[in-house]
Amino acid sequence: MARNEEKAQSMLNRFITLKNEEKKKPKERRPFLASECRDLAEADKWRQQIMREIGRKVADIQNEGLGEHRLRDLNDEINKLIREKWHWERRIVELGGPNYTKHAAKMTDLEGNIVDVPNPGGRGPGYRYFGAAKKLPGVRELFEKPPELKKRRSRYEIFKRIDASYYGYRDDEDGVLEKAEAPAEKKVREAALNEWLLMEKIKQEAKMAVKSGEVASAATVLFEEEEDIVEEERRAKEKESEKEQEFVVHVPLPDEKEIERMVVEKKKMELLSKYTSDNLLEEQIEAKAMLNVQH
């Protein structure tokens, strides 16, 4: 009897299970087109479902031992799901929901640096590579940075950087020139101050002399001061004149009589060359030389 009861119990269990399954709604399938969905909550639910599928496949593609073909297939499936997710996100925005595309994940290279997603068509999220698929032959080269070529600067770029500081118009701003000129400036200031104090002293003495009636003594002081200044100027001029070198002529210059004689001699030779031959002219010159005749 116990066995029959167990059989009945097992049959009853199966019957109850079947009845419960009949009461359940049929398993819903994700719509093929996102535009067929009219409810924002359902669109968000299908997006979450796609996100879970992408997460599982991304975890699987991290295994480098799956082989090249399996890795490429997994990467294609992930990109297909990403495109589908992008369509659902666009549909959510159309239904008045949040814009999830603003916070989409970026693609990184093998070193973790963010790189641009290849998107030749200009539409959609573009084609991405995940996990071990980044190390496949032909894919690794996409993430390698090309060597930077040092571009030669043009003349325009060189002159574009030249400003007033290049020509020395801003040398005072760094403070170097000010430190170098400080001692000379101090000397000039002291000399100007001493001269001013001396003139003030002379003026005070002159005023005191005028008040006391000693005008002559004040005038004498001023006159002596002027004489000292004139004497200093004269000495400076003498020193400058001594430094100048005089031009000395080392060749004797002809006087007026000598110049006249040379002009007459030249004209005489021109006339003789016109009316006499060269041989006769040479004989005449030899005869004059023998007789020691100058004219």
PAKOL-69876 format. One line per field, with one value per residue: residue in one letter; x, y, z of N, C-alpha, C in turn. Coordinates in steps of 0.05 Angstrom, whole numbers, m for minus. Example, Ala and Ser with C-alpha at 12.3 -4.5 7.8 and 13.67 -1.06 7.14 Angstrom:
2
r = (a  s)
npx = (264  257)
npy = (m114  m45)
npz = (156  142)
capx = (246  273)
capy = (m90  m21)
capz = (156  143)
cpx = (264  258)
cpy = (m66  1)
cpz = (156  157)
REM end
This chain:
295
r = (m  a  r  n  e  e  k  a  q  s  m  l  n  r  f  i  t  l  k  n  e  e  k  k  k  p  k  e  r  r  p  f  l  a  s  e  c  r  d  l  a  e  a  d  k  w  r  q  q  i  m  r  e  i  g  r  k  v  a  d  i  q  n  e  g  l  g  e  h  r  l  r  d  l  n  d  e  i  n  k  l  i  r  e  k  w  h  w  e  r  r  i  v  e  l  g  g  p  n  y  t  k  h  a  a  k  m  t  d  l  e  g  n  i  v  d  v  p  n  p  g  g  r  g  p  g  y  r  y  f  g  a  a  k  k  l  p  g  v  r  e  l  f  e  k  p  p  e  l  k  k  r  r  s  r  y  e  i  f  k  r  i  d  a  s  y  y  g  y  r  d  d  e  d  g  v  l  e  k  a  e  a  p  a  e  k  k  v  r  e  a  a  l  n  e  w  l  l  m  e  k  i  k  q  e  a  k  m  a  v  k  s  g  e  v  a  s  a  a  t  v  l  f  e  e  e  e  d  i  v  e  e  e  r  r  a  k  e  k  e  s  e  k  e  q  e  f  v  v  h  v  p  l  p  d  e  k  e  i  e  r  m  v  v  e  k  k  k  m  e  l  l  s  k  y  t  s  d  n  l  l  e  e  q  i  e  a  k  a  m  l  n  v  q  h)
npx = (17  40  73  36  12  56  64  17  22  66  46  6  38  63  18  1  44  41  m8  5  43  11  m20  16  40  56  125  156  182  236  221  235  244  258  224  173  157  116  114  147  168  173  210  254  261  275  323  354  357  387  435  450  461  503  541  551  574  619  648  659  692  741  774  832  843  803  808  820  777  731  736  731  678  650  662  637  583  577  582  538  497  507  495  440  425  435  395  350  360  355  301  279  290  257  208  206  241  303  367  411  456  492  525  555  600  671  719  779  851  904  936  902  887  842  812  793  731  727  689  668  621  596  548  511  540  590  645  672  725  737  765  804  801  826  879  884  912  922  887  914  949  916  912  962  1003  1020  1087  1110  1120  1169  1151  1174  1181  1149  1167  1129  1107  1152  1162  1114  1117  1151  1158  1154  1190  1230  1261  1283  1252  1226  1262  1266  1228  1241  1277  1332  1364  1355  1382  1434  1443  1438  1484  1509  1467  1460  1508  1502  1457  1477  1516  1484  1454  1494  1511  1465  1459  1505  1494  1449  1473  1506  1467  1443  1486  1491  1442  1447  1491  1470  1432  1464  1494  1541  1550  1589  1622  1589  1581  1632  1640  1604  1627  1677  1661  1639  1685  1714  1683  1688  1743  1747  1719  1753  1799  1780  1770  1822  1845  1816  1832  1886  1883  1865  1893  1940  1939  1992  2029  2069  2090  2121  2087  2073  2088  2057  2087  2115  2072  2053  2097  2096  2048  2057  2099  2073  2035  2071  2095  2051  2042  2090  2085  2045  2066  2116  2156  2161  2213  2243  2227  2248  2302  2308  2296  2339  2381  2371  2377  2431  2453  2435  2388  2330  2283)
npy = (m24  23  34  44  90  124  125  150  198  218  223  260  303  313  328  374  407  411  438  487  507  514  556  598  654  654  650  711  740  780  838  841  888  951  993  972  970  1001  1018  1050  1026  972  977  994  949  910  932  926  870  860  883  848  802  820  828  775  752  784  769  717  724  739  697  672  623  603  603  629  633  626  669  712  703  711  764  789  776  805  858  859  856  904  941  930  945  1000  1015  1006  1043  1090  1086  1090  1143  1167  1153  1185  1176  1171  1192  1146  1141  1182  1169  1126  1069  1075  1053  1019  1011  960  978  1005  1056  1105  1099  1118  1095  1052  1073  1071  1080  1122  1120  1094  1056  1040  993  951  922  869  843  785  789  835  822  792  771  824  856  876  913  956  983  1000  1056  1101  1119  1182  1233  1282  1343  1391  1459  1513  1575  1613  1594  1599  1654  1669  1661  1700  1757  1821  1813  1783  1819  1847  1885  1876  1869  1893  1870  1821  1833  1825  1861  1906  1895  1893  1945  1973  1990  2030  2066  2082  2111  2153  2178  2193  2230  2269  2285  2305  2349  2379  2390  2421  2466  2484  2498  2540  2576  2586  2610  2655  2681  2691  2725  2769  2786  2801  2841  2830  2825  2823  2781  2736  2738  2730  2677  2650  2664  2639  2586  2582  2590  2544  2505  2520  2513  2458  2440  2460  2430  2380  2385  2394  2344  2312  2334  2321  2266  2260  2244  2275  2286  2268  2285  2245  2248  2294  2351  2382  2451  2512  2531  2486  2454  2484  2481  2426  2420  2452  2422  2375  2391  2407  2359  2333  2364  2356  2301  2301  2325  2304  2244  2181  2163  2210  2239  2209  2215  2269  2273  2244  2277  2323  2301  2290  2341  2361  2392  2422  2445)
npz = (0  13  m29  m70  m50  m52  m107  m123  m97  m124  m175  m165  m151  m200  m230  m204  m214  m270  m275  m251  m286  m330  m314  m314  m352  m421  m440  m451  m510  m532  m570  m641  m667  m640  m647  m644  m592  m544  m493  m441  m394  m409  m451  m422  m392  m431  m447  m401  m400  m446  m429  m388  m418  m449  m409  m392  m438  m444  m400  m414  m459  m439  m432  m458  m479  m512  m567  m633  m670  m639  m604  m640  m658  m610  m600  m643  m631  m584  m603  m636  m598  m572  m612  m615  m564  m568  m603  m571  m530  m559  m571  m520  m508  m546  m524  m481  m440  m400  m427  m443  m474  m467  m424  m440  m441  m452  m501  m489  m497  m497  m456  m423  m438  m462  m525  m592  m620  m674  m728  m786  m816  m790  m762  m706  m650  m666  m680  m631  m591  m545  m485  m494  m548  m565  m570  m615  m679  m725  m699  m656  m680  m689  m642  m632  m627  m678  m698  m677  m722  m729  m746  m791  m776  m807  m840  m828  m779  m747  m745  m722  m668  m651  m613  m578  m537  m560  m587  m545  m518  m471  m430  m381  m348  m325  m284  m285  m315  m285  m237  m256  m273  m227  m192  m225  m232  m180  m170  m206  m185  m135  m151  m176  m132  m97  m128  m128  m74  m66  m98  m70  m22  m39  m54  m5  23  m9  1  55  54  27  63  106  83  56  m2  m40  m24  m31  m85  m101  m85  m119  m168  m164  m163  m214  m244  m231  m256  m309  m316  m309  m354  m394  m386  m398  m453  m471  m460  m496  m544  m543  m549  m601  m664  m706  m776  m816  m873  m912  m962  m1006  m1028  m1091  m1110  m1136  m1180  m1196  m1213  m1256  m1291  m1302  m1329  m1375  m1398  m1410  m1449  m1489  m1503  m1525  m1571  m1599  m1608  m1646  m1693  m1704  m1714  m1679  m1674  m1683  m1640  m1597  m1607  m1598  m1544  m1523  m1538  m1508  m1458  m1459  m1464  m1418  m1413  m1390  m1410)
capx = (0  57  83  15  9  78  59  m5  33  84  28  m6  58  66  m6  1  65  31  m28  18  55  m10  m29  36  39  78  150  156  206  243  214  257  248  252  202  147  151  102  115  174  178  181  234  276  266  290  350  368  362  410  459  459  473  530  559  559  592  644  662  669  713  766  790  848  845  779  815  816  751  711  738  720  649  640  665  616  558  576  577  510  480  511  479  412  421  435  368  331  365  343  272  273  290  233  185  207  258  330  386  434  480  512  543  564  628  691  736  807  871  916  947  881  882  817  818  769  718  725  662  670  595  587  523  512  561  616  654  690  739  735  780  825  799  845  906  884  928  907  873  934  960  898  916  989  1005  1041  1109  1106  1139  1175  1145  1191  1166  1151  1176  1107  1105  1175  1157  1090  1125  1168  1143  1171  1212  1252  1278  1294  1236  1216  1284  1263  1207  1251  1292  1361  1376  1353  1403  1460  1446  1434  1507  1513  1445  1466  1529  1490  1439  1493  1529  1464  1447  1516  1510  1441  1465  1524  1480  1432  1491  1514  1444  1439  1507  1486  1421  1457  1508  1453  1419  1485  1507  1565  1542  1613  1633  1572  1587  1659  1636  1592  1646  1697  1648  1637  1712  1722  1669  1700  1769  1744  1712  1777  1817  1768  1774  1850  1850  1804  1849  1911  1877  1862  1918  1942  1946  2018  2034  2096  2098  2122  2067  2085  2077  2043  2106  2120  2048  2052  2118  2088  2027  2070  2114  2054  2025  2093  2098  2028  2046  2111  2075  2028  2081  2141  2154  2170  2243  2254  2221  2267  2329  2307  2297  2366  2398  2366  2389  2461  2460  2424  2369  2305  2261)
capy = (0  46  40  56  117  140  130  169  223  228  231  284  324  321  341  401  422  418  459  512  516  524  582  618  666  644  665  733  743  808  845  842  917  968  1011  959  973  1026  1023  1058  1007  949  984  994  920  896  942  912  842  860  889  823  784  831  823  747  747  798  753  693  731  744  672  671  595  595  601  654  634  630  696  730  700  724  794  797  774  828  882  858  863  933  956  927  962  1027  1020  1008  1068  1111  1084  1100  1172  1175  1150  1205  1166  1183  1187  1130  1142  1202  1156  1100  1062  1080  1031  1023  993  940  991  1018  1083  1108  1103  1123  1071  1053  1076  1082  1089  1146  1115  1073  1058  1032  966  950  897  864  822  773  796  857  811  776  783  844  875  889  935  978  997  1011  1084  1105  1136  1211  1245  1309  1360  1415  1483  1531  1602  1627  1585  1609  1683  1673  1660  1723  1780  1843  1803  1772  1842  1859  1907  1868  1860  1904  1857  1799  1843  1821  1886  1925  1889  1899  1974  1986  2005  2054  2084  2093  2131  2177  2191  2207  2254  2290  2295  2322  2374  2395  2400  2442  2490  2495  2510  2566  2594  2594  2629  2681  2694  2701  2748  2791  2796  2814  2863  2820  2816  2817  2754  2716  2738  2717  2648  2641  2667  2618  2561  2582  2587  2516  2490  2527  2501  2429  2437  2465  2407  2357  2390  2390  2315  2302  2343  2305  2239  2260  2241  2293  2274  2277  2278  2235  2252  2323  2361  2402  2477  2522  2533  2459  2445  2498  2469  2399  2424  2461  2400  2356  2402  2407  2332  2327  2377  2342  2275  2304  2334  2289  2216  2170  2162  2237  2247  2196  2228  2296  2268  2235  2300  2340  2288  2293  2369  2368  2413  2415  2455)
capz = (0  15  m55  m85  m41  m63  m135  m125  m89  m145  m197  m156  m154  m228  m239  m193  m229  m297  m272  m245  m311  m348  m304  m320  m378  m439  m437  m470  m525  m538  m598  m660  m673  m617  m653  m639  m564  m539  m464  m431  m374  m423  m465  m403  m384  m452  m447  m379  m409  m465  m413  m375  m438  m456  m386  m392  m460  m439  m381  m429  m479  m426  m433  m482  m489  m528  m595  m648  m683  m618  m595  m660  m657  m585  m603  m662  m617  m565  m618  m645  m575  m567  m631  m607  m540  m577  m614  m549  m517  m575  m568  m494  m510  m561  m507  m459  m418  m398  m449  m432  m492  m457  m405  m451  m434  m472  m508  m480  m510  m479  m433  m408  m447  m477  m553  m608  m630  m704  m738  m813  m826  m777  m748  m686  m631  m677  m674  m608  m585  m517  m473  m509  m577  m570  m576  m639  m701  m741  m681  m639  m694  m688  m617  m630  m635  m699  m689  m682  m740  m722  m768  m792  m774  m830  m834  m815  m751  m732  m740  m707  m640  m645  m603  m570  m519  m576  m594  m521  m508  m444  m413  m354  m333  m309  m262  m288  m324  m263  m218  m268  m275  m201  m183  m241  m226  m153  m173  m220  m166  m115  m163  m179  m105  m87  m143  m119  m47  m69  m107  m48  m3  m50  m53  23  29  m22  15  81  49  20  88  123  68  44  m28  m55  m17  m43  m114  m104  m83  m144  m190  m161  m171  m244  m254  m228  m276  m335  m316  m314  m382  m411  m383  m413  m481  m477  m461  m521  m567  m543  m559  m631  m678  m728  m802  m826  m901  m915  m990  m1011  m1047  m1110  m1107  m1160  m1202  m1206  m1227  m1282  m1308  m1310  m1349  m1400  m1409  m1421  m1474  m1508  m1512  m1542  m1597  m1613  m1617  m1670  m1717  m1707  m1712  m1653  m1674  m1680  m1612  m1580  m1611  m1585  m1515  m1517  m1540  m1485  m1435  m1461  m1459  m1391  m1417  m1377  m1426)
cpx = (17  67  61  10  32  74  38  5  50  67  14  13  62  42  m7  21  55  10  m16  31  35  m20  m10  32  61  102  152  183  211  235  238  264  240  229  174  138  138  103  143  185  188  207  258  282  282  319  367  375  386  436  469  472  501  550  569  579  619  661  674  693  740  785  805  850  822  786  807  788  729  712  726  689  637  641  643  589  555  569  549  491  483  495  449  406  419  407  348  335  353  313  263  272  265  208  185  224  285  347  410  459  501  533  553  593  647  708  765  825  882  928  927  875  857  824  791  758  717  696  662  644  586  561  527  536  589  623  676  703  741  754  803  824  818  873  906  901  911  892  892  946  942  902  944  990  1026  1063  1105  1128  1144  1172  1163  1174  1170  1160  1154  1104  1128  1170  1133  1096  1142  1151  1163  1194  1235  1272  1288  1277  1225  1238  1281  1244  1219  1269  1322  1375  1376  1376  1430  1465  1444  1459  1511  1492  1450  1487  1518  1472  1455  1506  1508  1456  1468  1516  1487  1447  1485  1511  1462  1449  1500  1492  1440  1460  1502  1463  1430  1475  1492  1440  1440  1499  1533  1559  1566  1623  1616  1577  1613  1657  1624  1611  1668  1686  1646  1665  1721  1708  1681  1727  1767  1736  1736  1796  1807  1773  1803  1857  1839  1822  1875  1906  1875  1890  1918  1950  1972  2022  2063  2106  2099  2102  2079  2072  2065  2062  2111  2097  2047  2073  2110  2066  2038  2085  2096  2043  2046  2097  2075  2032  2068  2102  2058  2045  2107  2137  2165  2200  2255  2250  2241  2294  2330  2310  2326  2385  2395  2379  2419  2469  2450  2406  2342  2281  2266)
cpy = (25  54  53  85  135  146  152  197  235  238  257  308  333  336  370  419  430  440  487  524  527  551  605  629  655  662  686  734  773  815  848  871  933  987  999  963  1001  1034  1029  1038  982  954  984  966  906  906  929  883  841  866  865  804  794  825  794  741  761  782  728  700  738  720  670  643  586  592  625  655  639  658  716  728  714  754  804  797  798  853  883  866  893  950  955  945  992  1034  1023  1034  1092  1111  1095  1131  1182  1172  1168  1196  1179  1175  1172  1132  1162  1190  1129  1095  1067  1055  1038  1003  974  952  1006  1046  1084  1114  1108  1097  1073  1053  1088  1093  1115  1143  1093  1076  1051  1003  967  923  894  842  812  779  819  847  793  788  801  864  890  914  960  995  1008  1039  1087  1123  1165  1222  1274  1327  1385  1440  1501  1559  1618  1620  1596  1639  1688  1674  1684  1746  1802  1834  1792  1795  1857  1882  1901  1859  1871  1888  1834  1807  1839  1846  1907  1921  1897  1929  1988  2002  2031  2075  2098  2115  2156  2192  2206  2232  2276  2302  2313  2349  2392  2406  2423  2468  2502  2509  2538  2586  2604  2614  2656  2696  2706  2726  2773  2804  2811  2837  2854  2808  2808  2789  2732  2714  2725  2687  2636  2642  2645  2591  2559  2577  2557  2499  2494  2513  2470  2423  2440  2442  2383  2360  2386  2360  2303  2309  2328  2277  2238  2260  2260  2278  2285  2267  2270  2238  2282  2331  2382  2429  2486  2523  2506  2448  2458  2486  2442  2401  2432  2438  2379  2365  2402  2379  2324  2339  2363  2315  2277  2309  2320  2260  2207  2170  2189  2246  2234  2208  2255  2293  2260  2259  2319  2328  2291  2321  2379  2393  2405  2423  2450)
cpz = (0  m13  m72  m76  m51  m92  m139  m118  m111  m169  m190  m159  m182  m239  m229  m208  m256  m296  m267  m270  m331  m340  m311  m348  m396  m437  m459  m484  m531  m566  m616  m666  m648  m622  m648  m610  m560  m510  m456  m412  m388  m439  m446  m394  m405  m453  m425  m386  m427  m449  m399  m394  m446  m434  m386  m414  m457  m419  m395  m447  m466  m427  m459  m494  m506  m558  m610  m659  m662  m607  m614  m660  m633  m588  m622  m648  m597  m580  m629  m622  m568  m586  m624  m583  m548  m589  m592  m534  m532  m573  m541  m494  m525  m543  m483  m436  m418  m422  m438  m449  m483  m439  m414  m444  m458  m477  m500  m495  m489  m454  m416  m416  m464  m506  m568  m619  m660  m713  m766  m823  m814  m762  m728  m668  m642  m669  m652  m606  m555  m509  m490  m539  m584  m578  m601  m661  m719  m724  m664  m653  m693  m663  m614  m641  m657  m689  m696  m700  m733  m747  m768  m793  m799  m821  m820  m786  m735  m725  m724  m677  m632  m636  m594  m552  m535  m583  m569  m510  m480  m426  m384  m336  m316  m286  m264  m296  m301  m243  m230  m269  m248  m191  m198  m235  m198  m154  m186  m201  m145  m126  m167  m152  m94  m102  m133  m91  m48  m78  m86  m27  m13  m49  m24  31  16  m8  41  76  42  45  105  109  55  16  m44  m50  m30  m73  m119  m103  m108  m167  m188  m170  m201  m256  m253  m250  m304  m338  m321  m343  m401  m410  m399  m443  m489  m478  m487  m544  m567  m554  m590  m644  m702  m753  m813  m854  m903  m943  m995  m1033  m1065  m1105  m1134  m1184  m1214  m1222  m1254  m1301  m1319  m1332  m1376  m1414  m1422  m1448  m1496  m1520  m1530  m1570  m1613  m1623  m1642  m1695  m1721  m1703  m1685  m1652  m1670  m1651  m1593  m1582  m1597  m1555  m1506  m1518  m1516  m1460  m1435  m1454  m1432  m1393  m1407  m1395  m1455)
REM end
